[in-house]
Amino acid sequence: MFDRFLYNNFILTYHRIVENKNQINSEINSISVTTETFEGQIKLLKKKFNIVSIDEILKIDNKFKNNLAITFDDGYKDNLTNAVPILEKYDVPATIYITTRFLENKWDMWWYEIEKIIWKKDKLDFNFLNKEYCFDLKEENNKKKCYKKLSLLFKNLSYLEQNKLLEQITKTKERVQFKNKILDKSDLIELSQKKNITIGSHTHTHANLSILNDDECKKELLLSKQILENILNKEIAHFAFPYGSKKDAGFRESKLVKDAGYQSAVTTQLGGKISNNVYLIPRVHIGENHEGWKLLIKLTWIYKIYYYIRFNFFNTKIFF
């Protein structure tokens, strides 16, 4: 019965695999899964599905079901220390998409830096592009609203503009460096030598390609590819769009990825069917609370209907 509702072939999105729940941050916890939960998810997925590499899933005919691939975005160190041992234990392949500026000792991440500021302060005031911003942060709910609003603002800025905004918010040009969270070159080389791990590109600066012109996009795509290929001495064939919603990844962006020499590109757009355009492949985000039946339901088209109704008509948070 369950198979009737499954997507044909689909790709899962992870970011971080952390050791315990204390490491899951207050507002960006959706990108973190504990090792205990992750192992439970892998065990269940291994029983129900044929887990294959990104290369293999692109070759499978869409009429065949129960195939999935696992991916990780950004390039967090815990992908190597926490995720890989579990993947190896169950002989499961995965693809890890790397933001290459991290490999050049630029370990700043606006999403972590603004969270630290918001949760420390009771009030936040700043001016950016001739607009005044003022947030009352005494209540936790207000902190969450502030984080979401600022996230939308950062998402639609280039890397240089993001740093200018951070300067206004923090009143300093010194950026917080999250070196301990990110893979370095030696980690990357070690990862690439794992038989079940594929390395892909996630741009150079974690850029939203939709806000950049063609030349800026080409630079992001080609520079990231070149850096990875120079370090690993192997072709980088696969790409993941940062942010990756329909607004962030469209036909123009997919064509630029193809022209840059990649063989595929994944988005964050909800879905399971790999369409004819392998440069706009949907994925299914998996978080800490996706266990058991919640995990399985999320891998069906029923969930897509549920998501659409909740988000478009009730504007409420999706809890699974």
C-alpha positions in Angstrom: 0.0 0.0 0.0 2.8 2.4 1.0 4.5 2.0 -2.4 1.4 3.4 -4.2 2.0 6.8 -2.7 5.8 7.0 -3.1 7.6 9.4 -5.4 9.4 7.5 -8.1 13.0 8.4 -7.4 14.0 11.1 -5.0 16.9 12.8 -3.3 17.2 13.7 0.4 18.8 16.9 1.8 20.8 17.0 5.0 23.2 19.7 6.3 24.6 18.8 9.8 24.8 15.6 11.8 25.6 16.6 15.4 26.4 14.5 18.5 23.6 15.6 20.8 20.6 17.9 20.9 22.5 20.6 22.8 24.3 21.3 19.6 21.1 22.0 17.7 20.8 25.8 17.7 17.7 27.6 18.8 16.4 28.9 15.4 18.5 27.0 12.8 17.8 23.6 14.2 16.2 22.5 11.0 19.6 22.0 9.4 20.8 19.7 12.2 20.1 16.0 13.0 21.5 14.1 15.9 23.7 11.0 15.2 21.1 8.9 17.0 18.2 10.1 14.9 20.3 10.0 11.7 21.3 6.3 12.3 17.6 5.5 12.9 16.7 7.2 9.7 19.4 5.4 7.7 18.3 2.0 9.1 14.7 2.6 8.2 15.6 4.0 4.7 17.9 1.0 4.1 15.0 -1.4 4.8 12.5 0.4 2.6 14.6 1.7 -0.3 17.4 1.1 -2.6 19.9 3.9 -1.6 22.2 4.8 -4.5 24.7 7.5 -5.5 23.8 10.7 -7.3 25.3 9.2 -10.5 23.2 6.1 -10.2 19.9 7.8 -9.5 20.3 10.0 -12.5 20.4 6.8 -14.7 17.4 5.1 -13.2 14.2 5.1 -15.3 11.5 7.1 -13.5 9.0 4.2 -13.8 11.0 2.3 -11.2 10.3 3.2 -7.5 11.9 2.9 -4.1 15.3 4.5 -5.1 16.8 7.4 -3.3 20.0 9.3 -3.0 21.3 11.2 0.1 23.0 14.6 -0.1 24.5 17.1 2.3 24.9 20.9 1.7 27.6 23.4 2.7 30.5 21.2 3.9 30.3 20.9 7.6 33.0 19.1 9.5 30.5 16.8 11.2 29.7 15.3 7.8 33.1 13.6 8.1 33.2 13.0 11.8 29.6 12.0 12.5 27.8 11.2 9.2 30.4 9.2 7.4 30.9 6.5 10.1 27.1 5.8 10.0 27.0 5.8 6.2 29.9 3.4 6.2 28.3 1.1 8.8 25.3 0.6 6.6 27.2 0.9 3.3 25.2 3.9 2.1 26.5 6.4 -0.5 26.1 10.1 -0.2 27.0 13.4 -2.0 28.4 16.4 -0.1 28.2 19.8 -1.8 31.0 22.1 -0.8 31.0 26.0 -0.5 34.6 26.6 -1.5 35.4 29.9 0.2 35.5 27.9 3.4 38.6 26.1 1.9 40.3 29.6 1.6 40.0 30.3 5.4 36.9 32.4 5.1 34.8 30.6 7.7 32.2 33.3 8.4 28.5 32.3 8.1 25.9 35.0 8.5 23.2 32.5 9.6 25.2 31.6 12.7 26.5 35.0 13.4 23.1 36.8 13.4 21.7 34.0 15.5 24.3 34.6 18.2 23.5 38.3 18.2 19.8 38.0 18.2 19.7 35.5 21.1 22.1 37.7 23.2 20.3 41.0 22.8 17.0 42.5 24.0 16.9 45.0 21.2 18.5 45.4 17.8 18.7 48.6 15.8 20.6 49.3 12.6 20.5 51.2 9.3 21.0 49.5 5.9 20.6 51.0 2.5 18.9 54.1 3.9 16.3 52.0 5.8 16.0 51.9 9.6 15.5 48.5 11.3 14.4 48.1 14.9 13.6 44.8 16.6 12.4 44.3 20.2 14.0 41.0 21.2 12.8 40.5 24.8 10.5 37.6 23.9 11.8 34.4 22.2 9.0 34.6 19.6 10.2 38.1 18.6 13.7 36.7 18.3 12.5 34.0 15.9 10.6 36.6 13.8 13.7 38.8 13.7 15.8 35.8 12.6 13.4 35.0 9.8 13.1 38.5 8.6 16.9 39.0 8.5 17.4 35.7 6.8 15.2 36.8 3.9 17.2 40.0 3.7 20.6 38.2 3.7 19.4 35.6 1.2 18.9 38.3 -1.4 22.3 39.9 -1.1 25.7 39.1 -2.6 28.5 38.0 -0.3 30.0 41.5 -0.2 26.6 43.0 0.5 26.0 40.5 3.3 29.2 41.5 4.9 28.2 45.2 4.7 24.9 44.4 6.4 26.7 42.4 9.1 29.0 45.5 9.7 25.9 47.6 10.3 24.3 45.0 12.6 27.4 44.3 14.6 29.1 47.7 14.4 32.4 46.0 13.4 34.1 44.7 10.3 35.5 41.7 12.2 33.5 38.7 11.2 33.0 35.7 13.5 34.9 32.7 12.1 33.3 29.2 12.6 36.4 27.2 11.7 35.5 24.3 14.0 32.2 23.8 12.1 33.6 23.6 8.6 35.6 21.0 6.6 39.2 22.1 5.7 41.3 20.9 2.8 42.7 17.9 4.5 39.2 16.9 5.6 37.9 17.3 2.1 40.7 15.1 0.7 39.9 12.4 3.3 36.2 12.6 2.4 36.9 12.2 -1.3 38.8 9.1 -0.7 35.8 7.3 0.9 34.4 4.9 -1.6 30.8 5.9 -1.1 31.2 9.7 -1.0 30.8 12.0 -4.0 32.0 15.6 -3.8 30.0 18.4 -5.5 30.0 22.1 -5.7 27.8 24.6 -3.7 29.2 27.8 -5.3 32.2 29.7 -4.0 30.5 32.1 -1.6 27.2 30.3 -1.0 25.6 32.8 -3.5 22.0 33.1 -4.4 22.6 32.9 -8.2 19.2 34.5 -9.0 20.3 37.9 -7.8 23.6 37.9 -9.7 24.2 38.7 -13.3 25.4 36.1 -15.8 29.1 36.9 -15.4 28.9 36.9 -11.6 27.1 33.5 -11.7 29.7 32.0 -14.1 32.4 33.1 -11.7 30.7 31.4 -8.7 30.1 28.2 -10.7 33.5 28.0 -12.4 35.7 29.1 -9.5 34.1 26.6 -7.1 34.5 23.8 -9.7 38.1 24.7 -10.3 39.1 24.9 -6.7 37.6 21.5 -5.9 39.1 19.9 -9.0 42.6 21.3 -8.2 42.4 20.0 -4.6 41.0 16.6 -5.4 42.5 16.0 -8.9 39.2 14.7 -10.1 36.2 16.0 -12.1 33.4 17.7 -10.2 30.2 16.8 -12.0 27.4 17.8 -9.6 26.1 21.0 -8.2 23.6 22.2 -5.5 21.9 25.6 -5.6 22.3 27.5 -2.3 18.8 28.3 -1.0 17.4 26.6 -4.1 13.7 27.6 -4.1 11.8 28.3 -7.3 12.7 32.0 -6.9 16.4 31.1 -6.5 16.8 28.5 -9.1 15.1 28.8 -12.5 15.7 28.2 -16.1 18.4 30.9 -16.5 20.3 29.6 -13.5 20.0 25.9 -14.7 21.4 26.8 -18.1 24.3 28.6 -16.5 25.1 25.5 -14.4 25.0 23.3 -17.5 27.2 25.7 -19.5 29.7 25.6 -16.6 30.2 21.9 -17.3 28.2 20.3 -14.5 26.2 17.1 -15.2 23.4 17.8 -12.7 22.1 20.4 -10.2 19.8 19.9 -7.2 17.4 22.4 -5.7 15.5 22.7 -2.4 12.2 22.6 -4.2 9.9 19.9 -2.7 9.4 16.9 -4.9 10.6 13.4 -5.8 10.3 13.1 -9.5 13.6 13.7 -11.4 12.3 15.6 -14.4 13.9 15.9 -17.8 15.8 18.9 -16.6 18.6 17.4 -14.5 19.7 20.9 -13.6 16.6 21.6 -11.5 16.2 18.4 -9.5 13.9 18.6 -6.5 14.9 17.2 -3.1 13.2 16.4 0.2 14.5 18.1 3.3 15.0 15.8 6.3 15.3 17.1 9.9 15.6 15.9 13.5 11.8 15.2 13.9 11.5 13.0 10.8 11.5 9.6 12.3 9.4 6.5 11.7 6.1 7.1 10.0 6.8 10.9 9.7 9.9 10.1 7.7 8.0 7.7 5.4 5.1 10.0 4.9 7.4 12.8 3.8 8.6 10.6 1.0 5.2 10.4 -0.6 3.2 12.8 -2.8 0.6 13.0 -0.1 3.1 15.2 1.9 3.4 17.6 -1.0 -0.3 18.2 -1.0 -0.3 18.6 2.8 2.6 21.1 2.6 0.9 23.1 -0.1 -2.4 23.4 1.8 -0.7 24.3 5.1 1.7 26.8 3.7 -0.6 28.5 1.1 -3.9 28.5 3.1 -3.0 28.5 6.7 0.6 29.9 6.6 1.6 27.7 9.4 4.9 26.0 10.1 5.3 22.5 8.8 6.3 20.2 11.6 7.1 17.1 9.6 
